[in-house]
Amino acid sequence: MFKKKGFALTLVFVLMLSMLAGCGGGSSSGAKEQEAVKSDGTVDTAKLDPVKLKLYLIGPSQKDLGLVQDEINKYLTKKINTTIDITMIDWGDYSQRMQVITSSGEDYDIAFTSSWAFDYLPNAAKGAFMPLNDLLDKYGKGIKEELDPRFLEGTKVNGVNYGIPANKELAQQMVWRFNKKYVDKYKLDISKVTTLEDLEPLLKTIKEKEPADITPLAVPKGFTPFLPIDWALGTDIPIGMYLDTKDFKYVNTLETPEFKAALQTMRKYYKAGYVREDIATLDGIDNMKTGKWLVDKEITQPYADLGWSRSAGYDIVTRPMQDPVIFTGSAAGSMMAISAYSKNPERSMMFLNLLNTDVYLRNLIQFGIEGTHYKKIDDTYIEDLPAMQERYAMPGFALGNLMLTYLHKDEPKDKWDAFTKFNESAKVAPTFGFNFDTTPVKTEVAALTNVGKEFMPALFTGSVDPDQYLPKAMQKYKEAGLDKVMAELQKQFDDWKAKQK
């Protein structure tokens, strides 16, 4: 986080951000970039000075990154007289490292951000990212043509875009994910399984008929039962709005019948041995690797079953818990932002425009070099070579427009069309597009988060008796300022909603 260094410095910083927001980003070299862009959107590279961009991306380091980066730079030099320098930061370290980098004032150019890593909203609000509206209009026209407009609308902060969302599934849909081996072995009927309660007879069968090392419900401490609620600040803080709300009022989720019923069910499952005994302290679970499980919970997308099955090496099938819903957070599930300290915002946007519109570049950064990391079957399909998994296994969802990427041979040709239809079919959450500014209640939000970490994993996983622990949690949340945060949240939401068309 940015350190406070007195009123004068704060005032200067606020004024600087105001100036940036007003102009939408830019630099003294912007005139050359603007002159180089032709009327058809292509770029006259000869009019551009060479520029090197610094990128931070999420994911483990890859041995062949330098090799692939050389090929990327050859292509980018031809297209926009630009080269890039990519640094990968592993999943667990990314948010913290990027906060340190940002606080230091390093003039990097582009970084991965999202609703869950290097958190987009608070970092945009405090000025870590460049305002992009003008840059998008001048150098990102291809992005605006490619993206469902709800991606950009849902990720605005006070009317300003600070990141470019990846074109992928916009909607969110929770599913029960089943190991088909056990579904077939016991002829389990999953066709009517929707709720947490519906799982009970299936879990009972596995518990009674399989060895003790087979986990019926394979979930870690981060598990949260699906509730028909649009959570305002994540499930650690019990404030949300019903998805089918009529009055658009936030509720204390601890007091809802759905919440209480879910806790009772999970307590029953814990006592019956349907989940791991150490679930409340289990950071992760390796069920996919071991195959010793019946069911878990996951967020899906079209044809996700095929990808999960290919990755696991055995068949996986799913059943939806809900219809697809578009949340503000799901629109921000994978984004790239330009640093507020970037000296090359125009060229950064040119690069992002290419990354989201150019088939060759997009597949190069994800799959590596043809003939080295993958074999091309035809214009649509590829086959991974051993070098991809060994030396260049990149997280594709975090690299821009996913719908430009090649398919693997077991994936249907209409995969990306299915993504579009999936997004179009989704319901929109009642708070879609609303971003809560926690500044007026940041002390209370921090306190509530700490209460959540103390109580929610134990409650959600059934590790404690909800009749005893839920009242304790309610009291702690109240003492930490739950009512004050809810009142501020409702006020901001009402103000925002009144301004919507």
Protein Blocks (a to p, Z undefined) as FASTA:
>chain_A
ZZdebjklmmmmmmmmmmmmmnnpaafklmmmmmmpcfkopacfklpccdddddddeddd
dfklmmmmmmmmmmmmmmnopacddddddfklmmmmmmmmmmnopacfbdcddfkbopfk
lmmmnopaccfklmmmmmmmmmmmmpcfklmmmmcgehiafbdcddddfbdcddddddfk
lmmmnopafklgmblmlmmmmmmmmmmmmcfklcfbacdfkbccddfbdcfkbjkbccdd
dfkbcklpacdfklpmklmmmmmmmmmmmmnopacfklmmmmbacklmnopafbdcdddd
ehklmmmmmmnopacddddfbdcdddfklmmmpccdddfkbcblmlmmmmmmmmmmpmkl
mmmmmnopehklpccfblmbccddfklmmmocccfklnojfklpccdfkbcfklmmmmmm
mmmmpccdfkgoiacdfklmmmmmmmmmmmmmmmmmmmmnopacfklmmmmmmmmmmmno
mmmmmmmmmmmmmmmmmmpZZ
